[in-house]
Amino acid sequence: NIFKKNINKCNVVIISDYCKGTLSETFLKKIIKISKENNKKIVVDTKKMNFSTFKGVDLITPNTDEFIKATGINKSNEKKLIQTAQKMCENLDLKGILITRSSDGMLLVNKSYKKKINSVAKDVYDVTGAGDTVLAVVALMKAIGIDTLLALNFANYAASKVIEKQGTAVISIKDFL
């Protein structure tokens, strides 16, 4: 009820599901349904092995290992990775899957498109929080109307700044100047 009452106060819904038991499948489906009924963009980061819970969302952001565990494909076969992501987008009505790939950057896939985004990180000290940074920056950019590719470039840059710092780190507007 609280979510439904306040949905119009936001432009985008972020679902960050670490599979700790807080977000049941029923609850997640209700959140997605309410969000879609109110034309909200939905960006998801999940550790779930089954992405079908997130049918119809705008973007799911697994890292390579999470995507491989969820699909059972071979990590070394990028062509198969792309084909599997495209099929998943089609079967689950996803607008896109953004696979974060550590020093290899990111891979955006939808039903008919793929785009590799190279990492811009200079020095990697600690990748803790890089995926969360990508999720947050993409969601922010989508909320203010920035197209997906430009949003991903901002997110890539932001993640590069986070991993250049030791431990869990944050970025500020100064990091973008």
N, C-alpha and C positions, 0 to 999 in steps of 0.2 A: 504493500500500500504506500509506503513512504517513497519508494522508487517511482511508482506510477504517478504519485502526486507531484513529484519534482522533476519529471523527465523533461519538461519544457524549459527548464533552466539550463540545459546543456545542449551542445551541438554534436557531441560525440560521446559514445559509451565505451569505456575501456574495461575489458574483462581480463584480469590477471589471475589465472587459476593454477596454483602450485600443487593441486591434488592433496590438500591437507584435510579434506573432509568437510570444509566449510560450505563449498558451492556444490550442491547436489545437481544432478542432471535435470531434475524437475525445475529447480530454482533457476538454473542457467537458461533453460528453454523459456521460462516466463520472462526473464530479463530481456532475452533476444526478441521475443514476441512483442513485448511492450515497446522496445526500442524501434523495431521495424514499423509498428503501427503508428509511431510518431515520427517516422522518417529520419531517424538518427543513424549516423554512421556508427559501425560497431567494429572495434579493433580488439583482437584477442591474442593473448600470450598464454599458452597452456602447456602443462606437462602431461596432459591426458594422452593415452595411447590411441584413443578413438576420437577423431575429429568430428564425427557425425553429430555430436551434441551441438556443434556450432554451425549447423546448416544455415546458409543464407547470410552469413556475416560478411562484412566488407573485406576484412584482412585478418589472416592468422599469421603469427610471426614465430614459428618454431626455429630453433637452431638446427644445424645439420643432423646432429645426433638424435634430437627429438623427432625429426621428420623420418629418419631411417628406422627408429624404433617403432614409430606409428605405422609405417608402411612395409617394413621388412625388406626394403631394397638394398642393393649393394652401394656402399658409400662412394666407391671409386668410379661408378658409372654415371657421369653427369647427365648424359642423354636420357637414361632411364629415370633419373631423379626428376628431370624436367617433364618427361612424359607422364610420370606418376602424379606429379603436382597438377598438371593440366587436367588429367582425368579426374582427380579429386575435386578440382574447382568445378568441373562440369557436373559431377555426381552430387556434390553437396551445395551447388549453387553459390559458390564463393566468388567474390569479385577478385580475390587474389590471395596468394600465399607468398609471404616474404620469408625466405630461408636465410637466416643470418649464418655466415660461414667464417667467423673469426677473421684470420688474416687474409682470407680469400674474399672478403667483402660480403655482399648480399646478392641474392638472386630473387627477383620478383617474377612470379609466374601467374598467369591467369589462363582462361580457357584456350586462348589462341595466341598468346604473346609470352615472350620471356625477355628479361632485361637483366644483365649482369651489372652490378655496381661494384667497382673495385674499391678495396679498402684504401683510405687515405692516411691511415695511422703511420706515424714515423717510428715511434718507439712503443713497444708493447710491454707494459709492466705488470698489468693485472686486468684480466677481462671481466672481473666481477662487476655486474651491473650494466654491461654493454647492451644486452638484450632489453633490459628494462628501459634504458635510455632510448634505444631505437623505438620501442613501443610508445613511450611518452612523447617523443618529438614528432613521430608520425601522427599520433592522435591530435596533438596541438595544431600541427600544420593543416590537417584535414578539418579540424574544427573552425579554422579561420578561412577555409576555402582554397587552400593551396592544393594544386594537383598532385597526384601520387608521386610522380617521378621527382618533382622538385622537393616534395616532402621527404622522400628517401635520401636525396642528396644532403639535406639538412641533417637528417637522422644519422647518416653515415659519418658526417663531419663531427657531430656531437659525440657519437660513440668513440670516434678516434681520439677525442680529447679525454674522455673518461678512462680509456684503457692506457693512456699515457701517465696516469696517476696511480699511486700505490693504494690498494684497498678500495673499499666502496667509495666512490667519488661522485661529486655533482659538478654540473657545469653552470655557468652563468652567461648572461648576455655578453659579457666581456670576452668570453671564449670565441664568440662569433665575429668580433670586431677585428 
